[in-house]
Each structure stands twice: as structure tokens, then as C-alpha cells.
Amino acid sequence: MPPEFARAVLGLVARIPPGRVSTYGRLAELAGWPRHSRHVGHLLGHLPDGVSVPWQRVVGAGGRIARPGTPGADYQRLLLEHEGVVLSASGRVDLKRYGWPAAAEDV
């Protein structure tokens, strides 16, 4: 993906407030690259050294944490719960309650 894709996505991820989440697909759409959710996931899974963004605030479609049952997913759950996000037993976030941006919010 071009560098402008990474800049746009990382800029959006940095703007997700604590206690809120967004999805890979929504971020791809907001960045101007609809249907590139997998690229968002790849980017966040392979962040370059020195790049610090709140990656834990990005979840899969339907509010699911990626790869449930893995140490990374457990860590993401812990970070989200520390921010006040409630997850179901299966690792799902209520996007109507915690989703960013909400329909009425500007990005």
C-alpha cells in the first residue's frame, strides 16, 4: 500500500478516544480506501519501530477481537477493559455503545 494509506490510517487510529473502538473496515473507509480492511489489519500488526498508536482500539467486523484465545487477543482485551470498554465472554464489543466515530460525530 502507498505511504499515504499508512499515514491516513495511523492518523485515524491515533484519534480514537480512550474507551471507544473502531473497526478495520471503518478505518479503511474513512482513510479513503474502502474494502481494504485487511490492509489496515496488516499495517497495525506490523507497526514499524517507533510508531505508537492505540492499536488495541481497533476490532474486527461486528466488534470482535481478532484471533480470540491468543496471548495478543487476551492483551487487547485487558487494555480495552482498562479503558472501560465492556466485552462479551466471546470477546465482542458493542459497536453501538463504543463505536467510533458515532454517526453524529465528525472525523
N, C-alpha and C positions, 0 to 999 in steps of 0.2 A: 504494500500500500504506500502511496505517496506520503511524504513528511507532513503535508497539510492535514491528512487524515489523522495522524497521530496527534498533532498539535490540537486539532479540534476536539478529539475525543478526550484527551488528557485535560484540556481546559474545562470541559463539561464535568468530568468526574471530580475535578477539584472544587466545583461549585455545588456539589450535592451536600446539603447541610447534614450535620450530625443528626442521627435519629430518622433519617429518610433514606430511601433506596431508589435506584433506577434499574432498568433492565438493559442488557446488551443491545437488544433491538431498538429500544427507545433512544439510546445514546447514538447509535449508528444513524438513525433517522434525523435526530437533532443536529448531528455533525454534517448532514448533507449527503450521507451515504446509506440510504435505505437498503435494507436486505443484506447488510454487511455485519450482522451481529457476531458472526464467528470471528471476524477480523478484530472486533472490539475485544472479544474474549482472549484471542491470541495476544493482542497488544498488552492487555492487563496481566496476562500470565507470563509475559516475558519483558517486564519493565527493565529498561536499562539502568545500570548503576547510577545512583544519584537522583533518580526520579522517584519522588514520593507523592503519591496521590491516595485518597481513601478508597482503594480498590474493593474493600470489604462492602462498600455501599452499592455494589453492582451485582445484581442477581439475574438468573435466567428468566425466561418467559414464565408467566404465571407466578412469579415471586419465589421460585425455587433456588436454593443454593446449589451451585454446581458440584458434582461428584460427592453426594452425601455419604457420610460414613468414613471419609478420608480425613487424615490429620488437617489438611488445608481447609476442608469444609467445617470441621469442628472449630478451628481457629477463627474462621469467618463468623460463625455463629456466635462465638464468645465475644468477638469485637462488636458485632451488631447488638447483642443483648446488653453489653456495657453502655451502648449509646441509647438504650431504651427501646429498641426495636423488639417486638414480640414475635417469635417464630413458632410455628406449629411443631409437633413432635417429628414430623417428616422433613422439617427444615424449610417450610414455606412462610413467606412474608405476605401479609395482607396489603396488596398494592393500592387498594382504595384508601387505606389508612396511612400508609408510609410511603407511597409512591411519589417520586419527584421527576419532573415538575407536575404539580396538580394541574388540572385543566385550566384553572383560573390564574395560574402563575405565569409570569413571563420568564423566559430563559435568559 
